[in-house]
Amino acid sequence: MQVAGQFLATVGWLGLALIVSELVATGIYLVGQWLGYRLSGSQVVLVAGFRYQLAHVNGHWHWQRPLTSYPHLVALPPTDAKRFNYASICFSGGLFSLLTVIISLVTMAQVTVTFNLWLMVVVIWIWVNTLKAGQLLPMMLHGRPTGALDFKTARASNAALTAAYVTQLAAATTVMTGSVATLPVDAILMPTGGDRQNYLVVRQAWVTLQWGLQHGLQLPDLLAGLDRLAPSFNTLPPADLAVYLDATIYWNLIANRPGAQLIGWYQDAGAQRLRQRYTPLTQYKLQAVYTWRVDHQAAPALALIDRGLIQAKRVAATTEIEWLKALRTKIQTSGKD
């Protein structure tokens, strides 16, 4: 019993060390990101943790609890795009983590440590920070591209680098105002000469679709622009693929174009898991429009919309609230025809 108790105590301490190491290492990584943003002239507008986030909305900081989150920062890039230093944004967090690893190794080398519990704790600490330095842990846990991949993708063309700037501007604007409607028109124009399978360009296409819808542009024309991208699914990170599938399926169903391919994408079990993990908030309106257009059931669709509105209001997702209300009106109006 005594041996079993010691074993359990050891496992408990190592588990606690892993949890604390992950939390502190994440904090170090975020501090590095913050410094990188500041050096490039960007202003941080959102600090997200594992389940909570602090967002700068309408001039004030607010606590929010989204349906899903991962540790990251969102920053408003400098007005002068020439100051936009994507390298500092992509690598500053990893650089801080790497410095932590080096300092930890040097410190351990100066101290004689026998093989005991504390040595294992130090090993866990160094290993977690090493994973953070290469962004391997976030990549494995969240399916999002690493900073190195983002930097490589942005360098592929001038269009990709422009898309990196625009999508960061759009993300920050969405945090602060709830939509991308306030972006200037020159920010959402798709640049020429870019690889249509470049996921940064695909991100900008989604921004263009959002902006166009909020300014009353014709949906068929916007969808045609999105369809022309036709990205290879093998080239898109899971998070970007989920957004692309979500937007393509939803807006085509709204336009009453329930093609066989779209239905197949919606029903595919793998695609469903992908969308539910990376776009959980938009799943309410996607399921609602599918229930309405394909299953021809208005009442369950309206119930899904009501649930989506509750979640959208929790995180001040203005655009999502507007689209859910518009869909509800559309369904209710169709039932009276």
Secondary structure, 3 states (H helix, E strand, C coil): CHHHHHHHHHHHHHHHHHHHHHHHHHHHHHHHHHHHHHHCCCEEEEEECCCCEEEEECCEEEEECCCCCCCEEEEECCCCHHHCCHHHHHHHHHHHHHHHHHHHHHHHHHCCCCCCHHHHHHHHHHHHHHHHHCCHHHHHHHCCCCHHHHHHHHCCCHHHHHHHHHHHHHHHHHHHHCCCCCCCHHHHCCCCCCCCCCHHHHHHHHHHHHHHHHCCCCHHHHHHHHHHHCCCHHHCCHHHHHHHHHHHHHHHHHCCCCCHHHHHHHHCHHHHHHHHHHCCCCHHHHHHHHHHHCCCCHHHHHHHHHHHHHHHHHCCCHHHHHHHHHHHHHHHHHHHC
